[in-house]
């Protein structure tokens, strides 16, 4: 019988050659795939500029309409307050300022500058000692 190490060495040599051949084929396939991905990325980037521009315009229209709507609602409420209570221009002025502040707050929330009411600020951990239904409910002082 032949030595197992010699057999393994002889059998291992063709496997290494196949492996090298396989790696070469893999490298070729990888290069083709990278070329296809690069071409697709360039094409998507060219198309993405138009989409990004439209979405930017859409976002600007949305933010501006929310701001104007908040001011108009404030002015309307101020006029109704003045009409109902006869306070002159003071209700209109006060509610107009509240509408302006609400519009600013809406814009800041929409752009992510301010979180919604009750939501934790990004990167901040909120701790609370308050627990609902604690053991102290049934106890009297």
C-alpha beads as a LAMMPS data file, in Angstrom:
LAMMPS data file: protein, C-alpha beads

141 atoms
140 bonds

1 atom types
1 bond types

-500.0 500.0 xlo xhi
-500.0 500.0 ylo yhi
-500.0 500.0 zlo zhi

Masses

1 110.0

Atoms # bond

1 1 1 0.000 0.000 0.000
2 1 1 1.110 3.550 -0.473
3 1 1 1.828 6.047 2.251
4 1 1 -1.278 8.117 3.225
5 1 1 0.743 11.333 3.305
6 1 1 1.958 10.780 -0.253
7 1 1 -1.592 10.075 -1.407
8 1 1 -2.889 13.168 0.376
9 1 1 -0.096 15.273 -1.109
10 1 1 -0.803 14.042 -4.621
11 1 1 -4.517 14.429 -4.190
12 1 1 -4.045 17.872 -2.581
13 1 1 -2.099 19.294 -5.543
14 1 1 -4.919 19.137 -8.103
15 1 1 -7.331 20.593 -5.524
16 1 1 -5.036 23.575 -5.074
17 1 1 -4.912 24.072 -8.831
18 1 1 -8.697 23.856 -9.005
19 1 1 -8.892 26.306 -6.148
20 1 1 -6.657 28.759 -7.968
21 1 1 -8.710 28.321 -11.106
22 1 1 -11.863 28.832 -9.063
23 1 1 -10.436 31.947 -7.430
24 1 1 -9.527 33.341 -10.834
25 1 1 -13.050 32.724 -12.071
26 1 1 -14.414 34.235 -8.876
27 1 1 -12.241 37.312 -9.322
28 1 1 -13.537 37.704 -12.870
29 1 1 -17.143 37.377 -11.727
30 1 1 -16.522 39.840 -8.905
31 1 1 -14.984 42.363 -11.305
32 1 1 -17.994 42.054 -13.664
33 1 1 -20.378 42.498 -10.752
34 1 1 -18.520 45.604 -9.551
35 1 1 -18.694 47.072 -13.066
36 1 1 -22.447 46.465 -13.210
37 1 1 -22.948 47.975 -9.746
38 1 1 -20.860 51.032 -10.628
39 1 1 -22.886 51.576 -13.803
40 1 1 -26.153 51.227 -11.878
41 1 1 -24.939 53.605 -9.153
42 1 1 -24.033 56.250 -11.728
43 1 1 -27.423 55.862 -13.415
44 1 1 -29.302 56.024 -10.072
45 1 1 -27.350 59.101 -9.005
46 1 1 -28.286 60.907 -12.206
47 1 1 -31.964 60.007 -11.705
48 1 1 -31.801 60.721 -7.973
49 1 1 -30.931 64.383 -8.522
50 1 1 -34.306 65.013 -10.143
51 1 1 -36.166 63.034 -7.489
52 1 1 -34.275 64.731 -4.681
53 1 1 -35.050 68.142 -6.166
54 1 1 -38.750 67.334 -6.407
55 1 1 -38.872 66.007 -2.887
56 1 1 -37.076 69.109 -1.651
57 1 1 -39.650 71.264 -3.406
58 1 1 -42.434 69.145 -1.952
59 1 1 -41.005 69.454 1.531
60 1 1 -40.663 73.233 1.137
61 1 1 -44.283 73.542 0.008
62 1 1 -45.454 71.385 2.891
63 1 1 -43.523 73.368 5.494
64 1 1 -44.595 76.731 4.111
65 1 1 -48.247 75.705 3.896
66 1 1 -48.175 74.458 7.505
67 1 1 -46.629 77.741 8.629
68 1 1 -49.153 79.899 6.760
69 1 1 -52.049 77.722 7.947
70 1 1 -50.990 78.101 11.587
71 1 1 -50.854 81.884 11.232
72 1 1 -54.250 81.991 9.506
73 1 1 -55.839 79.794 12.171
74 1 1 -54.396 82.054 14.866
75 1 1 -55.733 85.147 13.087
76 1 1 -59.154 83.530 12.658
77 1 1 -59.360 82.545 16.300
78 1 1 -58.236 86.038 17.321
79 1 1 -60.909 87.660 15.140
80 1 1 -63.580 85.320 16.581
81 1 1 -62.395 86.094 20.115
82 1 1 -62.542 89.833 19.443
83 1 1 -65.958 89.542 17.794
84 1 1 -67.403 87.473 20.651
85 1 1 -66.004 89.485 23.550
86 1 1 -65.533 92.927 21.961
87 1 1 -61.904 93.195 23.046
88 1 1 -60.769 95.158 19.995
89 1 1 -57.524 94.232 18.326
90 1 1 -55.992 92.580 21.377
91 1 1 -57.429 89.104 20.776
92 1 1 -56.328 89.236 17.139
93 1 1 -52.819 90.331 18.099
94 1 1 -52.488 87.701 20.827
95 1 1 -53.807 84.806 18.782
96 1 1 -51.793 85.916 15.753
97 1 1 -48.638 85.653 17.850
98 1 1 -49.746 82.239 19.137
99 1 1 -50.348 81.126 15.537
100 1 1 -46.891 82.335 14.551
101 1 1 -45.324 80.424 17.464
102 1 1 -47.330 77.313 16.562
103 1 1 -46.148 77.584 12.944
104 1 1 -42.522 77.819 14.028
105 1 1 -42.977 74.833 16.348
106 1 1 -44.594 72.791 13.544
107 1 1 -41.688 73.542 11.213
108 1 1 -39.144 72.611 13.867
109 1 1 -40.970 69.330 14.559
110 1 1 -41.227 68.489 10.863
111 1 1 -37.517 69.084 10.298
112 1 1 -36.524 67.128 13.412
113 1 1 -35.128 70.061 15.376
114 1 1 -37.637 69.508 18.205
115 1 1 -39.166 66.211 19.266
116 1 1 -42.879 65.666 19.696
117 1 1 -44.417 66.338 23.076
118 1 1 -43.513 63.561 25.510
119 1 1 -40.998 61.886 23.192
120 1 1 -37.402 61.729 24.445
121 1 1 -34.874 63.920 22.688
122 1 1 -32.532 61.946 20.441
123 1 1 -29.493 60.745 22.383
124 1 1 -31.052 61.581 25.740
125 1 1 -32.142 58.915 28.186
126 1 1 -35.240 59.847 30.120
127 1 1 -35.439 58.567 33.684
128 1 1 -38.614 58.654 35.693
129 1 1 -39.271 57.711 39.288
130 1 1 -43.007 57.838 38.707
131 1 1 -44.725 54.476 38.445
132 1 1 -48.370 53.942 37.634
133 1 1 -50.266 51.887 40.169
134 1 1 -47.672 52.000 42.919
135 1 1 -48.179 50.431 46.338
136 1 1 -48.852 53.836 47.903
137 1 1 -52.324 54.101 46.316
138 1 1 -54.240 52.359 49.088
139 1 1 -52.330 53.921 51.958
140 1 1 -53.660 57.011 53.671
141 1 1 -51.513 59.706 55.206

Bonds

1 1 1 2
2 1 2 3
3 1 3 4
4 1 4 5
5 1 5 6
6 1 6 7
7 1 7 8
8 1 8 9
9 1 9 10
10 1 10 11
11 1 11 12
12 1 12 13
13 1 13 14
14 1 14 15
15 1 15 16
16 1 16 17
17 1 17 18
18 1 18 19
19 1 19 20
20 1 20 21
21 1 21 22
22 1 22 23
23 1 23 24
24 1 24 25
25 1 25 26
26 1 26 27
27 1 27 28
28 1 28 29
29 1 29 30
30 1 30 31
31 1 31 32
32 1 32 33
33 1 33 34
34 1 34 35
35 1 35 36
36 1 36 37
37 1 37 38
38 1 38 39
39 1 39 40
40 1 40 41
41 1 41 42
42 1 42 43
43 1 43 44
44 1 44 45
45 1 45 46
46 1 46 47
47 1 47 48
48 1 48 49
49 1 49 50
50 1 50 51
51 1 51 52
52 1 52 53
53 1 53 54
54 1 54 55
55 1 55 56
56 1 56 57
57 1 57 58
58 1 58 59
59 1 59 60
60 1 60 61
61 1 61 62
62 1 62 63
63 1 63 64
64 1 64 65
65 1 65 66
66 1 66 67
67 1 67 68
68 1 68 69
69 1 69 70
70 1 70 71
71 1 71 72
72 1 72 73
73 1 73 74
74 1 74 75
75 1 75 76
76 1 76 77
77 1 77 78
78 1 78 79
79 1 79 80
80 1 80 81
81 1 81 82
82 1 82 83
83 1 83 84
84 1 84 85
85 1 85 86
86 1 86 87
87 1 87 88
88 1 88 89
89 1 89 90
90 1 90 91
91 1 91 92
92 1 92 93
93 1 93 94
94 1 94 95
95 1 95 96
96 1 96 97
97 1 97 98
98 1 98 99
99 1 99 100
100 1 100 101
101 1 101 102
102 1 102 103
103 1 103 104
104 1 104 105
105 1 105 106
106 1 106 107
107 1 107 108
108 1 108 109
109 1 109 110
110 1 110 111
111 1 111 112
112 1 112 113
113 1 113 114
114 1 114 115
115 1 115 116
116 1 116 117
117 1 117 118
118 1 118 119
119 1 119 120
120 1 120 121
121 1 121 122
122 1 122 123
123 1 123 124
124 1 124 125
125 1 125 126
126 1 126 127
127 1 127 128
128 1 128 129
129 1 129 130
130 1 130 131
131 1 131 132
132 1 132 133
133 1 133 134
134 1 134 135
135 1 135 136
136 1 136 137
137 1 137 138
138 1 138 139
139 1 139 140
140 1 140 141
